[in-house]
């Protein structure tokens, strides 16, 4: 009985992984157009919005909901 239950659990787990990995995949016929985003950095409108290059190559974006009080953190 334990062997059957273990086999059932393994089969459900493998089926779940297969569904997650391959369930929403594209068909091979739809690869004609790539969905990547490309920005033209020489566009004058984009240069105006970005401003002058400040030399930084890395930025950290922080945003989250704060649950609780930060006053007791030291």
C-alpha positions, 0 to 999 in steps of 0.5 A: 500500500505504501508503495502505491501511495508513493508511486502516486505522489511521485506521478502527481509531482512529475505531472505538475512539473511537466505542466509548469515547464511545458504547459504554456510553451509556444508552438514552434510555428510562432517563433517568427517574431521575437518578443524582446524589447529594444530601445534606440538610445540615440533617439532624441526624445529618449536622450532628453528624458534620460538626461546626461550620462552620470557614469553609473553602470548599476542601479538598485531599485527598492520598493516594497510594502513595509509591514511593522515598525522600523523604529525598533530596528536599532 
